[in-house]
């Protein structure tokens, strides 16, 4: 695996993201020497959840209004139900996801995170996975949904759920090391 130390990853979340789907990948990135930045429309702090129980609060390092794809090497889209649902109706969030997609930079999405890829027009003809409940959404957007712990194509890494995080983290670091990928236009 190529060295990823010194790279920068944006972590796009709104309140009520699935906490472990942010904290575990962030820990893997931090341990590899990657700088991680929580990007959010939330002001100051953003709240996680542990399934249906309140989680911790985390400092927002980059307000969504100030986030630019050019400032980062990759994008992480944690899941849970509520955060991706809120973000997919936020034009600035979708614009940021679309910018990462068009740039060819790696994107990592887990659980309901692929909703943002769908909204950004980034799943047509793409093999990916997600939480099973959004399988039909993926298919309706032209994606090819696969029931595996991790699916990687064109620098986009997707996983289904927290149990998949170890495999997700491994592929995430591998794709981050590879850098930009060729993609068809969104």
N, C-alpha and C positions, 0 to 999 in steps of 0.2 A: 504494500500500500504506500502511495506517495505521502510525503509529509504534508500535513494540513495546518501546522502551526502558523499562526499569524493571519490566518483567513478570518473573515467576519461573516457571521450568519445572523440574519434578521429572523426573529421569532414573532410571527403575527398572531395576536390573540385579542379577544374581547373578554369581558367578564364572563365567568362561568365556563372556562375551558377545562378540559379533563387534565387535572394537575400533573399526574404521572406521565402523560403524553407530552408534556413540556419539560418537566424536571429531569426525567431520565435521559432523553436525548440531549438536553442541555448539559448535563453532567458528563456524558460521553464526549461531547464537543469540547467542553472546558478542559477535560483531562487530556485531550489531544492538542491542547494549546490554541484552540479556536476561540476568538472573542465572540460572545453572543450578546444580542441586544433585543430586549423585549420591545416590540413595536405594537402600539395599541391606540384605538380611539379613546380609551379610558384616560382620564386625567390623573396623573400622578402615580396611581397604583391600579393594578388589575387583580381581580379575584379568581382563584381557581376553585374547582370542585373535585371531590373524590366520589365519583359516580353521582349519587344524589345527596351527598352531604357537603356542607360548606368546607372549602379548603383554605389555603393560605392566601395572603396578598403578596404581590410582587411589584417592585418598582418598575415603572415604564421608563426605559432608557431613551426611547425615541418616539415622540408623538407621531401618530400616523400621518398627520398633516405635514410633517417634516421628513418623512421617510422617502428615500430615493433608492431605486434598484442599483444605481451606479455606486452607492456607498457600501455595498455588501457583495459577498461572493456566492451566497446561497440564501434560500428562504425555507424556513420550517413552519409548517401549518399543523399545529396540534389540533386534536379533535375534541370530543365531547359533543353534545348536541347543540347547546346554546351559543357558544362562541362562533362556530362556523356559520350557524344560521343567521346571527346578527351581522357578521362580516360580509356574507354574500349579498346583503342588501345595501352595503356601504360602497358607493362608487369609488372612493379613494382606495379602499382595500382591494377591490377588484382590479383597479388600474395598476396597483403595485404588483399583484399576482401576474397580471398580463405582461407587465414590463419584464419581470423575471423570466416568464415563459419565452417571450420574444428574444431576450438576450441570450438564451441558451444556457443560462446558469442553472445549477442544480436546484430542484425543489423537492422537499420532503413533506409528505402529507400522511396523516394517520387518522383512522376512525372516520369521522364526518369531515375532516379536513379537505378531502377531494371535492366537496361541494364548492369550494372556492375555485378549484381548477375548472369545474363544470361551468360556473358562472363567468369565468374568464375566457371561455371558449378553447380550453387547452386539453380536452380529452378525446377529440375526434380521432379515431383510428389508433388510439393509445391503449396498450395493455396496462391495466391497473387493478388494484383492489381497494377495499374500503370496508367500513362497517357494513354488514350484509343488508341493513335496512335501506341503504342508498344505492344498492345494486341496480335497481330499475332506473334511477336518476342517471347513473353512469351510462347505462345502455342507451337511454333516450337521448343522451348528449353525443352518442356515436362512439363511446368507449367500449372496450372489450373487457368486461369484468371477470377476474380470475380469483377463485377462492384459495389463496395461498397466504402464508404469513408475511411475505414481502414480495413485491413485484417491482422490477426496475426496467424502465425503458426511456431512452433519450435523456438520461440524467434526472428523471422523475422517479422518486422512490415512494411507494405507497405500502401501507400496512393496514390491518383490520382493527386491531384492538391492543390494549396494554400487554397481553400475553406475548404479542409479536415484537415487543420493543427490542429485545436483544438482537434479533435478526435485522430489524429496521435500523438500529444504530450501526451495525456492521456495514450495511449497504450504504447508509448515509455518509459515513466517513470515507468509504471507497469512492463514491461519486463526487464528493467534495474534493478529493485528491485528484480526480480526473479533470475537474474544471468544466468549461463550457462544452455543450453538446449541440449537434445539428438538430434542428427541429423544423417542422413545417410551420408556416405562419399562422398565428391565431386570428 
